[in-house]
Amino acid sequence: MRKILIIALCLVALSACRKEEPESEVHRTPDFEVEGTLNGEAFDMTPGTNGLYMFTESWDNDFGGFESITTITVPDSDGMELSFRFIAGDEEIDNTAAHIEGLGESDVALGFEDEVNTILHLNSEEQEVFWFVNGNAVVDGEDPSVEVDPNFPVEIGYLSDLLCGGSMTCTVFPIAPCSGDVMIGVINAHIDYEAEEFILFPPVTDPDLILLWEVNESFYQTIGMDPLVIPFDPFGFGLEISVSLAITDNGTEFVPFIDQFIELPLDDCQLPWVESEIEREHEPVIQVFFTDEGGNRYSSILECDPLGGQPDESFFTIHTVTPYEANEQGQATLQVDFSTSILLKEESGGPLGEEVLLELQNASIAFAY
């Protein structure tokens, strides 16, 4: 019994003296850094500071390509947000990491600069339609498709009855235009394609004047400096706008003031029988998004300007790419060190929107793949 007790006491002593094995370190801490200037002012959205977190995600897109997006933000907050969207090239690579790993010490395109094409799908409810695109007959099946350059307008026509010789033409901009400002005489007008609104600003400064508008044979009335906001249908509004404006200070005797005519500079005449889709073949592209504290969202590439619209001095240079740990979704990630000087435009304003210049030197983030 005494021997058993002695053995037990020894085991307890050995157990008390044994050091526990340290747990293996799962996470390493890279020097992620996003610091530079925004319009020349100090800018710091480094993950891990000021409540900022970095989220990564990757997926296969609808065009058979690969995309990855990294977002730096304060969770559950309406504050600032910064995102980097990486869109891989179209070449087939078994290991999607190779899309990013192959970018060490290289510049990434700031827009879809290579081989941006639009596919027009032509169809009609009529049984026999003979199509012409840019003067060339299209005979590819009953509902043909044709590839066009989206940077130039396309002339589309058809003959539904060769004996009668009927034809219609339309100038098509396959890429949807942004909102834009136009001048109708001294009247400043704004076309908002997204909201489908046409806004006319009266050239008067007297708040008591009553204004009578006639726009394309429809009548409207406003008071003083209030703008006229009317629905704008790019399909039915027409490319030619006539505007007449009369004014009065008593509401009964209107004096003609302006009678102007304008042809819209942007033509989004998508005929009911023409549908289009953008087909891109490109090198890897980077797109940067920024949301300020006021909720205004800026982008380096606008939908209406897939070529980027960046000045010549803009760049996004990747210096090094190294393996990193998996994200919360179990996707592997790569640590990417880069520098950039990139112009961001407010999305709601289109090409005329406010601009901010983001400049980062030796920044570091992660991309998932």
PyMOL commands that set and color helices and strands:
alter all, ss='L'
color gray80, all
select helices_A, chain A and resi 2-17+97-101+347-352
alter helices_A, ss='H'
color red, helices_A
select strands_A, chain A and resi 35-38+41-44+53-60+66-73+81-87+106-107+116-122+130-133+136-138+145-148+154-159+168-172+180-184+187-192+197-201+210-215+218-223+228-231+240-248+255-263+274-280+285-291+297-299+315-324+333-346+355-368
alter strands_A, ss='S'
color yellow, strands_A
deselect
rebuild
show_as cartoon
